Amino acid sequence: MNLEGKKIGFAFTGSFCTFRKTIEQMEKLMKIKDIQITPIMSFNSYNLDSKFGKAEEFIEKIENVTTNKIIHSIPEAEPIGPKKMFDILIVAPCSGNTIAKLANDIIDTPVTMAVKSHLRNDRPVVIAISTNNALSGAAENIGKILNRKNYYFVPFKQDNPISKPNSVVFDPTYIQKTLEYALDKEQIQPILL
């Protein structure tokens, strides 16, 4: 399905190493005719500085790209479902912590509330996994989400099989295609690159 005119919720969680490439893809999406992107950030992604950049700089960049203020509190995220704010929601990056919360229905961040609220409308959620323990502790939670209705994954791969053998990261260049497929209720293939 074409993304023209679609309303997209775009959520960030704490896998900071992927922020710059993810924002580049967000910029490309914003060039699509009549697209609307509303950014959402977890508490940590909104407040923490990291070796990859300062939170304030990421916030400014994301708000400039989307021309929308970031949803960054649970009360701001709760109306997403009742108001049917989005056609589709993407969590990119989706940390191991967030995937565990989604897999076990723990709703304690703006992002997990956004996903829960959005899912009530039987609409797609796209997950762009990025975690150092995907092939160990997080594997069970990834498996749970893979088997749930309305969840779709951006294709991912091991990011460094020699020095980080349990780590996986999504390929940001697949974000647009994954969104298009998910709107048609299809999982883009292959999931594993």
C-alpha positions as protocol buffer text, in pm:
chain_id: "A"
residue {
  index: 1
  type: MET
  ca { x: 0 y: 0 z: 0 }
}
residue {
  index: 2
  type: ASN
  ca { x: 120 y: 346 z: -80 }
}
residue {
  index: 3
  type: LEU
  ca { x: 204 y: 571 z: 217 }
}
residue {
  index: 4
  type: GLU
  ca { x: 61 y: 887 z: 57 }
}
residue {
  index: 5
  type: GLY
  ca { x: -172 y: 1064 z: 297 }
}
residue {
  index: 6
  type: LYS
  ca { x: -106 y: 818 z: 580 }
}
residue {
  index: 7
  type: LYS
  ca { x: -80 y: 916 z: 945 }
}
residue {
  index: 8
  type: ILE
  ca { x: 216 y: 744 z: 1107 }
}
residue {
  index: 9
  type: GLY
  ca { x: 315 y: 726 z: 1472 }
}
residue {
  index: 10
  type: PHE
  ca { x: 694 y: 698 z: 1490 }
}
residue {
  index: 11
  type: ALA
  ca { x: 825 y: 583 z: 1829 }
}
residue {
  index: 12
  type: PHE
  ca { x: 1184 y: 584 z: 1952 }
}
residue {
  index: 13
  type: THR
  ca { x: 1321 y: 375 z: 2239 }
}
residue {
  index: 14
  type: GLY
  ca { x: 1668 y: 361 z: 2388 }
}
residue {
  index: 15
  type: SER
  ca { x: 1884 y: 194 z: 2126 }
}
residue {
  index: 16
  type: PHE
  ca { x: 2066 y: 522 z: 2067 }
}
residue {
  index: 17
  type: CYS
  ca { x: 2321 y: 381 z: 1821 }
}
residue {
  index: 18
  type: THR
  ca { x: 2050 y: 364 z: 1553 }
}
residue {
  index: 19
  type: PHE
  ca { x: 1898 y: 711 z: 1598 }
}
residue {
  index: 20
  type: ARG
  ca { x: 2088 y: 892 z: 1320 }
}
residue {
  index: 21
  type: LYS
  ca { x: 2011 y: 631 z: 1052 }
}
residue {
  index: 22
  type: THR
  ca { x: 1651 y: 608 z: 1169 }
}
residue {
  index: 23
  type: ILE
  ca { x: 1605 y: 985 z: 1149 }
}
residue {
  index: 24
  type: GLU
  ca { x: 1750 y: 976 z: 794 }
}
residue {
  index: 25
  type: GLN
  ca { x: 1473 y: 732 z: 696 }
}
residue {
  index: 26
  type: MET
  ca { x: 1215 y: 951 z: 869 }
}
residue {
  index: 27
  type: GLU
  ca { x: 1336 y: 1243 z: 655 }
}
residue {
  index: 28
  type: LYS
  ca { x: 1283 y: 1032 z: 341 }
}
residue {
  index: 29
  type: LEU
  ca { x: 932 y: 938 z: 453 }
}
residue {
  index: 30
  type: MET
  ca { x: 845 y: 1305 z: 504 }
}
residue {
  index: 31
  type: LYS
  ca { x: 895 y: 1359 z: 129 }
}
residue {
  index: 32
  type: ILE
  ca { x: 592 y: 1139 z: 54 }
}
residue {
  index: 33
  type: LYS
  ca { x: 286 y: 1339 z: -45 }
}
residue {
  index: 34
  type: ASP
  ca { x: 54 y: 1435 z: 242 }
}
residue {
  index: 35
  type: ILE
  ca { x: 223 y: 1203 z: 493 }
}
residue {
  index: 36
  type: GLN
  ca { x: 194 y: 1298 z: 859 }
}
residue {
  index: 37
  type: ILE
  ca { x: 441 y: 1167 z: 1115 }
}
residue {
  index: 38
  type: THR
  ca { x: 390 y: 1214 z: 1487 }
}
residue {
  index: 39
  type: PRO
  ca { x: 700 y: 1131 z: 1691 }
}
residue {
  index: 40
  type: ILE
  ca { x: 682 y: 947 z: 2023 }
}
residue {
  index: 41
  type: MET
  ca { x: 972 y: 886 z: 2260 }
}
residue {
  index: 42
  type: SER
  ca { x: 1020 y: 665 z: 2563 }
}
residue {
  index: 43
  type: PHE
  ca { x: 1124 y: 833 z: 2886 }
}
residue {
  index: 44
  type: ASN
  ca { x: 1487 y: 725 z: 2838 }
}
residue {
  index: 45
  type: SER
  ca { x: 1515 y: 819 z: 2472 }
}
residue {
  index: 46
  type: TYR
  ca { x: 1365 y: 1161 z: 2550 }
}
residue {
  index: 47
  type: ASN
  ca { x: 1580 y: 1235 z: 2855 }
}
residue {
  index: 48
  type: LEU
  ca { x: 1915 y: 1056 z: 2833 }
}
residue {
  index: 49
  type: ASP
  ca { x: 2232 y: 1175 z: 2665 }
}
residue {
  index: 50
  type: SER
  ca { x: 2457 y: 902 z: 2532 }
}
residue {
  index: 51
  type: LYS
  ca { x: 2786 y: 865 z: 2349 }
}
residue {
  index: 52
  type: PHE
  ca { x: 2577 y: 882 z: 2030 }
}
residue {
  index: 53
  type: GLY
  ca { x: 2439 y: 1230 z: 2101 }
}
residue {
  index: 54
  type: LYS
  ca { x: 2254 y: 1459 z: 2335 }
}
residue {
  index: 55
  type: ALA
  ca { x: 1882 y: 1405 z: 2393 }
}
residue {
  index: 56
  type: GLU
  ca { x: 1809 y: 1773 z: 2333 }
}
residue {
  index: 57
  type: GLU
  ca { x: 1973 y: 1759 z: 1988 }
}
residue {
  index: 58
  type: PHE
  ca { x: 1777 y: 1448 z: 1885 }
}
residue {
  index: 59
  type: ILE
  ca { x: 1452 y: 1603 z: 2009 }
}
residue {
  index: 60
  type: GLU
  ca { x: 1513 y: 1920 z: 1809 }
}
residue {
  index: 61
  type: LYS
  ca { x: 1604 y: 1725 z: 1495 }
}
residue {
  index: 62
  type: ILE
  ca { x: 1302 y: 1492 z: 1516 }
}
residue {
  index: 63
  type: GLU
  ca { x: 1059 y: 1779 z: 1577 }
}
residue {
  index: 64
  type: ASN
  ca { x: 1209 y: 1978 z: 1290 }
}
residue {
  index: 65
  type: VAL
  ca { x: 1187 y: 1684 z: 1050 }
}
residue {
  index: 66
  type: THR
  ca { x: 828 y: 1596 z: 1136 }
}
residue {
  index: 67
  type: THR
  ca { x: 706 y: 1949 z: 1220 }
}
residue {
  index: 68
  type: ASN
  ca { x: 527 y: 1791 z: 1517 }
}
residue {
  index: 69
  type: LYS
  ca { x: 594 y: 1797 z: 1889 }
}
residue {
  index: 70
  type: ILE
  ca { x: 706 y: 1469 z: 2042 }
}
residue {
  index: 71
  type: ILE
  ca { x: 464 y: 1269 z: 2253 }
}
residue {
  index: 72
  type: HIS
  ca { x: 674 y: 1188 z: 2560 }
}
residue {
  index: 73
  type: SER
  ca { x: 437 y: 1111 z: 2845 }
}
residue {
  index: 74
  type: ILE
  ca { x: 188 y: 834 z: 2916 }
}
residue {
  index: 75
  type: PRO
  ca { x: -111 y: 1074 z: 2934 }
}
residue {
  index: 76
  type: GLU
  ca { x: -16 y: 1216 z: 2592 }
}
residue {
  index: 77
  type: ALA
  ca { x: 5 y: 864 z: 2442 }
}
residue {
  index: 78
  type: GLU
  ca { x: -317 y: 721 z: 2586 }
}
residue {
  index: 79
  type: PRO
  ca { x: -557 y: 901 z: 2344 }
}
residue {
  index: 80
  type: ILE
  ca { x: -383 y: 755 z: 2037 }
}
residue {
  index: 81
  type: GLY
  ca { x: -628 y: 465 z: 2016 }
}
residue {
  index: 82
  type: PRO
  ca { x: -951 y: 635 z: 2118 }
}
residue {
  index: 83
  type: LYS
  ca { x: -883 y: 919 z: 1873 }
}
residue {
  index: 84
  type: LYS
  ca { x: -763 y: 677 z: 1601 }
}
residue {
  index: 85
  type: MET
  ca { x: -466 y: 905 z: 1547 }
}
residue {
  index: 86
  type: PHE
  ca { x: -257 y: 676 z: 1323 }
}
residue {
  index: 87
  type: ASP
  ca { x: -302 y: 439 z: 1032 }
}
residue {
  index: 88
  type: ILE
  ca { x: 16 y: 263 z: 1143 }
}
residue {
  index: 89
  type: LEU
  ca { x: 268 y: 286 z: 1426 }
}
residue {
  index: 90
  type: ILE
  ca { x: 637 y: 202 z: 1408 }
}
residue {
  index: 91
  type: VAL
  ca { x: 877 y: 152 z: 1699 }
}
residue {
  index: 92
  type: ALA
  ca { x: 1222 y: 225 z: 1556 }
}
residue {
  index: 93
  type: PRO
  ca { x: 1443 y: 146 z: 1726 }
}
residue {
  index: 94
  type: CYS
  ca { x: 1271 y: -103 z: 1952 }
}
residue {
  index: 95
  type: SER
  ca { x: 1503 y: -197 z: 2237 }
}
residue {
  index: 96
  type: GLY
  ca { x: 1512 y: -535 z: 2409 }
}
residue {
  index: 97
  type: ASN
  ca { x: 1361 y: -369 z: 2715 }
}
residue {
  index: 98
  type: THR
  ca { x: 1062 y: -242 z: 2514 }
}
residue {
  index: 99
  type: ILE
  ca { x: 1011 y: -574 z: 2331 }
}
residue {
  index: 100
  type: ALA
  ca { x: 1003 y: -748 z: 2672 }
}
residue {
  index: 101
  type: LYS
  ca { x: 740 y: -504 z: 2796 }
}
residue {
  index: 102
  type: LEU
  ca { x: 526 y: -545 z: 2484 }
}
residue {
  index: 103
  type: ALA
  ca { x: 556 y: -925 z: 2497 }
}
residue {
  index: 104
  type: ASN
  ca { x: 441 y: -927 z: 2859 }
}
residue {
  index: 105
  type: ASP
  ca { x: 184 y: -644 z: 2840 }
}
residue {
  index: 106
  type: ILE
  ca { x: 376 y: -405 z: 3064 }
}
residue {
  index: 107
  type: ILE
  ca { x: 253 y: -56 z: 2986 }
}
residue {
  index: 108
  type: ASP
  ca { x: 476 y: 191 z: 3171 }
}
residue {
  index: 109
  type: THR
  ca { x: 629 y: 420 z: 2908 }
}
residue {
  index: 110
  type: PRO
  ca { x: 489 y: 656 z: 2644 }
}
residue {
  index: 111
  type: VAL
  ca { x: 591 y: 406 z: 2373 }
}
residue {
  index: 112
  type: THR
  ca { x: 432 y: 99 z: 2531 }
}
residue {
  index: 113
  type: MET
  ca { x: 115 y: 301 z: 2599 }
}
residue {
  index: 114
  type: ALA
  ca { x: 116 y: 423 z: 2237 }
}
residue {
  index: 115
  type: VAL
  ca { x: 139 y: 64 z: 2108 }
}
residue {
  index: 116
  type: LYS
  ca { x: -132 y: -64 z: 2344 }
}
residue {
  index: 117
  type: SER
  ca { x: -363 y: 224 z: 2260 }
}
residue {
  index: 118
  type: HIS
  ca { x: -304 y: 192 z: 1884 }
}
residue {
  index: 119
  type: LEU
  ca { x: -362 y: -186 z: 1880 }
}
residue {
  index: 120
  type: ARG
  ca { x: -716 y: -146 z: 2013 }
}
residue {
  index: 121
  type: ASN
  ca { x: -812 y: -34 z: 1660 }
}
residue {
  index: 122
  type: ASP
  ca { x: -683 y: -354 z: 1493 }
}
residue {
  index: 123
  type: ARG
  ca { x: -417 y: -150 z: 1312 }
}
residue {
  index: 124
  type: PRO
  ca { x: -57 y: -252 z: 1236 }
}
residue {
  index: 125
  type: VAL
  ca { x: 246 y: -197 z: 1457 }
}
residue {
  index: 126
  type: VAL
  ca { x: 591 y: -227 z: 1300 }
}
residue {
  index: 127
  type: ILE
  ca { x: 885 y: -329 z: 1518 }
}
residue {
  index: 128
  type: ALA
  ca { x: 1243 y: -238 z: 1427 }
}
residue {
  index: 129
  type: ILE
  ca { x: 1437 y: -449 z: 1676 }
}
residue {
  index: 130
  type: SER
  ca { x: 1778 y: -338 z: 1800 }
}
residue {
  index: 131
  type: THR
  ca { x: 1920 y: -514 z: 2103 }
}
residue {
  index: 132
  type: ASN
  ca { x: 2245 y: -673 z: 2217 }
}
residue {
  index: 133
  type: ASN
  ca { x: 2066 y: -977 z: 2365 }
}
residue {
  index: 134
  type: ALA
  ca { x: 1825 y: -1067 z: 2084 }
}
residue {
  index: 135
  type: LEU
  ca { x: 1970 y: -1415 z: 2040 }
}
residue {
  index: 136
  type: SER
  ca { x: 1983 y: -1482 z: 2412 }
}
residue {
  index: 137
  type: GLY
  ca { x: 1756 y: -1327 z: 2680 }
}
residue {
  index: 138
  type: ALA
  ca { x: 1532 y: -1133 z: 2440 }
}
residue {
  index: 139
  type: ALA
  ca { x: 1477 y: -1422 z: 2196 }
}
residue {
  index: 140
  type: GLU
  ca { x: 1169 y: -1553 z: 2379 }
}
residue {
  index: 141
  type: ASN
  ca { x: 1006 y: -1209 z: 2376 }
}
residue {
  index: 142
  type: ILE
  ca { x: 1082 y: -1154 z: 2008 }
}
residue {
  index: 143
  type: GLY
  ca { x: 923 y: -1493 z: 1937 }
}
residue {
  index: 144
  type: LYS
  ca { x: 609 y: -1396 z: 2129 }
}
residue {
  index: 145
  type: ILE
  ca { x: 568 y: -1076 z: 1928 }
}
residue {
  index: 146
  type: LEU
  ca { x: 638 y: -1250 z: 1597 }
}
residue {
  index: 147
  type: ASN
  ca { x: 335 y: -1469 z: 1662 }
}
residue {
  index: 148
  type: ARG
  ca { x: 92 y: -1193 z: 1758 }
}
residue {
  index: 149
  type: LYS
  ca { x: -169 y: -1035 z: 1536 }
}
residue {
  index: 150
  type: ASN
  ca { x: -96 y: -687 z: 1394 }
}
residue {
  index: 151
  type: TYR
  ca { x: 280 y: -693 z: 1464 }
}
residue {
  index: 152
  type: TYR
  ca { x: 526 y: -675 z: 1174 }
}
residue {
  index: 153
  type: PHE
  ca { x: 906 y: -662 z: 1181 }
}
residue {
  index: 154
  type: VAL
  ca { x: 1152 y: -454 z: 984 }
}
residue {
  index: 155
  type: PRO
  ca { x: 1408 y: -708 z: 852 }
}
residue {
  index: 156
  type: PHE
  ca { x: 1703 y: -750 z: 1087 }
}
residue {
  index: 157
  type: LYS
  ca { x: 2043 y: -916 z: 1108 }
}
residue {
  index: 158
  type: GLN
  ca { x: 2330 y: -980 z: 1343 }
}
residue {
  index: 159
  type: ASP
  ca { x: 2517 y: -654 z: 1360 }
}
residue {
  index: 160
  type: ASN
  ca { x: 2856 y: -800 z: 1460 }
}
residue {
  index: 161
  type: PRO
  ca { x: 2853 y: -1180 z: 1490 }
}
residue {
  index: 162
  type: ILE
  ca { x: 3216 y: -1200 z: 1604 }
}
residue {
  index: 163
  type: SER
  ca { x: 3232 y: -953 z: 1892 }
}
residue {
  index: 164
  type: LYS
  ca { x: 2856 y: -936 z: 1970 }
}
residue {
  index: 165
  type: PRO
  ca { x: 2715 y: -1277 z: 1869 }
}
residue {
  index: 166
  type: ASN
  ca { x: 2376 y: -1227 z: 2042 }
}
residue {
  index: 167
  type: SER
  ca { x: 2310 y: -880 z: 1902 }
}
residue {
  index: 168
  type: VAL
  ca { x: 2071 y: -796 z: 1617 }
}
residue {
  index: 169
  type: VAL
  ca { x: 1979 y: -470 z: 1451 }
}
residue {
  index: 170
  type: PHE
  ca { x: 1712 y: -377 z: 1198 }
}
residue {
  index: 171
  type: ASP
  ca { x: 1805 y: -250 z: 853 }
}
residue {
  index: 172
  type: PRO
  ca { x: 1672 y: 108 z: 838 }
}
residue {
  index: 173
  type: THR
  ca { x: 1657 y: 104 z: 458 }
}
residue {
  index: 174
  type: TYR
  ca { x: 1361 y: -139 z: 488 }
}
residue {
  index: 175
  type: ILE
  ca { x: 1144 y: 93 z: 700 }
}
residue {
  index: 176
  type: GLN
  ca { x: 934 y: 231 z: 415 }
}
residue {
  index: 177
  type: LYS
  ca { x: 875 y: -107 z: 247 }
}
residue {
  index: 178
  type: THR
  ca { x: 788 y: -270 z: 580 }
}
residue {
  index: 179
  type: LEU
  ca { x: 532 y: 3 z: 651 }
}
residue {
  index: 180
  type: GLU
  ca { x: 379 y: -44 z: 306 }
}
residue {
  index: 181
  type: TYR
  ca { x: 352 y: -422 z: 351 }
}
residue {
  index: 182
  type: ALA
  ca { x: 217 y: -393 z: 706 }
}
residue {
  index: 183
  type: LEU
  ca { x: -63 y: -163 z: 590 }
}
residue {
  index: 184
  type: ASP
  ca { x: -167 y: -455 z: 367 }
}
residue {
  index: 185
  type: LYS
  ca { x: -140 y: -686 z: 672 }
}
residue {
  index: 186
  type: GLU
  ca { x: 165 y: -863 z: 525 }
}
residue {
  index: 187
  type: GLN
  ca { x: 507 y: -930 z: 673 }
}
residue {
  index: 188
  type: ILE
  ca { x: 786 y: -828 z: 435 }
}
residue {
  index: 189
  type: GLN
  ca { x: 1020 y: -1117 z: 364 }
}
residue {
  index: 190
  type: PRO
  ca { x: 1280 y: -1222 z: 447 }
}
residue {
  index: 191
  type: ILE
  ca { x: 1268 y: -1108 z: 808 }
}
residue {
  index: 192
  type: LEU
  ca { x: 1622 y: -1230 z: 870 }
}
residue {
  index: 193
  type: LEU
  ca { x: 1883 y: -1077 z: 641 }
}
